Amino acid sequence: MKILILGFSKSGRASYELLKDNNQVYIYDKKKLKVDNYYSFTKLKKELPFFDLVIRSPGIKQTSKVYQLALILSKK
């Protein structure tokens, strides 16, 4: 399963640790991360990758631009 985690603080990291072994897990965070599976807002808009599931951390508002874009890019 291809999963996007929005926000990489406490809950985002916990989700990543739980899901990383059996899935393709990608990360969005407003802070630039130096990991291969990181997507910035610009990269999400440019590449428009599709995800089977998007997990939103509590710190990401439902009205945020990145969450609205993620909804478009997700199947669920």
Short mmCIF file of the C-alpha atoms (twelve columns), coordinates in Angstrom:
data_MODEL
# 
_entry.id   MODEL 
# 
loop_
_atom_site.group_PDB 
_atom_site.id 
_atom_site.type_symbol 
_atom_site.label_atom_id 
_atom_site.label_alt_id 
_atom_site.label_comp_id 
_atom_site.label_asym_id 
_atom_site.label_seq_id 
_atom_site.Cartn_x 
_atom_site.Cartn_y 
_atom_site.Cartn_z 
_atom_site.pdbx_PDB_model_num 
ATOM 1  C CA . MET A 1  0.000  0.000  0.000  1 
ATOM 2  C CA . LYS A 2  1.245  3.502  -0.825 1 
ATOM 3  C CA . ILE A 3  0.687  5.808  2.171  1 
ATOM 4  C CA . LEU A 4  1.285  9.532  2.724  1 
ATOM 5  C CA . ILE A 5  1.723  10.794 6.279  1 
ATOM 6  C CA . LEU A 6  0.999  14.496 6.707  1 
ATOM 7  C CA . GLY A 7  3.053  15.859 9.584  1 
ATOM 8  C CA . PHE A 8  6.098  14.176 11.060 1 
ATOM 9  C CA . SER A 9  5.969  15.011 14.739 1 
ATOM 10 C CA . LYS A 10 4.998  12.576 17.475 1 
ATOM 11 C CA . SER A 11 1.943  10.924 15.879 1 
ATOM 12 C CA . GLY A 12 3.397  11.045 12.358 1 
ATOM 13 C CA . ARG A 13 6.579  9.304  13.487 1 
ATOM 14 C CA . ALA A 14 4.569  6.676  15.362 1 
ATOM 15 C CA . SER A 15 2.465  6.023  12.253 1 
ATOM 16 C CA . TYR A 16 5.607  5.747  10.156 1 
ATOM 17 C CA . GLU A 17 7.212  3.232  12.510 1 
ATOM 18 C CA . LEU A 18 4.064  1.120  12.521 1 
ATOM 19 C CA . LEU A 19 3.567  1.103  8.740  1 
ATOM 20 C CA . LYS A 20 7.040  1.291  7.173  1 
ATOM 21 C CA . ASP A 21 7.841  -2.432 7.032  1 
ATOM 22 C CA . ASN A 22 4.915  -3.607 4.903  1 
ATOM 23 C CA . ASN A 23 4.069  -0.462 2.899  1 
ATOM 24 C CA . GLN A 24 5.536  2.324  0.799  1 
ATOM 25 C CA . VAL A 25 5.321  5.217  3.245  1 
ATOM 26 C CA . TYR A 26 5.936  8.830  2.223  1 
ATOM 27 C CA . ILE A 27 6.168  11.855 4.472  1 
ATOM 28 C CA . TYR A 28 5.063  15.474 4.184  1 
ATOM 29 C CA . ASP A 29 6.133  18.039 6.750  1 
ATOM 30 C CA . LYS A 30 6.408  21.800 6.473  1 
ATOM 31 C CA . LYS A 31 10.002 21.448 7.682  1 
ATOM 32 C CA . LYS A 32 12.278 20.084 4.976  1 
ATOM 33 C CA . LEU A 33 13.408 16.578 5.897  1 
ATOM 34 C CA . LYS A 34 16.478 14.839 4.527  1 
ATOM 35 C CA . VAL A 35 14.900 11.467 3.786  1 
ATOM 36 C CA . ASP A 36 14.297 9.792  0.423  1 
ATOM 37 C CA . ASN A 37 10.560 9.438  0.928  1 
ATOM 38 C CA . TYR A 38 9.920  13.140 1.710  1 
ATOM 39 C CA . TYR A 39 7.422  15.193 -0.284 1 
ATOM 40 C CA . SER A 40 7.301  18.963 -0.048 1 
ATOM 41 C CA . PHE A 41 4.081  20.775 -0.958 1 
ATOM 42 C CA . THR A 42 5.700  21.869 -4.234 1 
ATOM 43 C CA . LYS A 43 6.777  18.321 -5.091 1 
ATOM 44 C CA . LEU A 44 3.267  16.994 -4.337 1 
ATOM 45 C CA . LYS A 45 1.734  19.619 -6.652 1 
ATOM 46 C CA . LYS A 46 4.282  19.029 -9.395 1 
ATOM 47 C CA . GLU A 47 4.309  15.213 -9.455 1 
ATOM 48 C CA . LEU A 48 0.694  14.556 -8.348 1 
ATOM 49 C CA . PRO A 49 1.436  11.066 -7.013 1 
ATOM 50 C CA . PHE A 50 -1.556 8.972  -5.973 1 
ATOM 51 C CA . PHE A 51 -1.782 7.310  -2.564 1 
ATOM 52 C CA . ASP A 52 -3.937 4.493  -1.266 1 
ATOM 53 C CA . LEU A 53 -4.214 6.191  2.108  1 
ATOM 54 C CA . VAL A 54 -3.404 9.580  3.636  1 
ATOM 55 C CA . ILE A 55 -2.868 9.906  7.377  1 
ATOM 56 C CA . ARG A 56 -3.239 13.429 8.778  1 
ATOM 57 C CA . SER A 57 -1.449 14.290 11.997 1 
ATOM 58 C CA . PRO A 58 -3.457 16.386 14.482 1 
ATOM 59 C CA . GLY A 59 -1.251 19.426 13.780 1 
ATOM 60 C CA . ILE A 60 -2.368 19.585 10.138 1 
ATOM 61 C CA . LYS A 61 -5.624 21.500 9.799  1 
ATOM 62 C CA . GLN A 62 -8.362 20.077 7.602  1 
ATOM 63 C CA . THR A 63 -8.560 23.448 5.866  1 
ATOM 64 C CA . SER A 64 -4.832 23.529 4.992  1 
ATOM 65 C CA . LYS A 65 -3.738 23.551 1.356  1 
ATOM 66 C CA . VAL A 66 -1.649 20.413 1.767  1 
ATOM 67 C CA . TYR A 67 -4.541 18.445 3.285  1 
ATOM 68 C CA . GLN A 68 -6.907 19.536 0.522  1 
ATOM 69 C CA . LEU A 69 -4.325 18.473 -2.085 1 
ATOM 70 C CA . ALA A 70 -3.783 15.153 -0.304 1 
ATOM 71 C CA . LEU A 71 -7.512 14.441 -0.453 1 
ATOM 72 C CA . ILE A 72 -7.371 14.828 -4.211 1 
ATOM 73 C CA . LEU A 73 -4.341 12.513 -4.405 1 
ATOM 74 C CA . SER A 74 -5.789 9.748  -2.243 1 
ATOM 75 C CA . LYS A 75 -8.130 6.882  -2.925 1 
ATOM 76 C CA . LYS A 76 -9.489 6.886  0.650  1 
# 
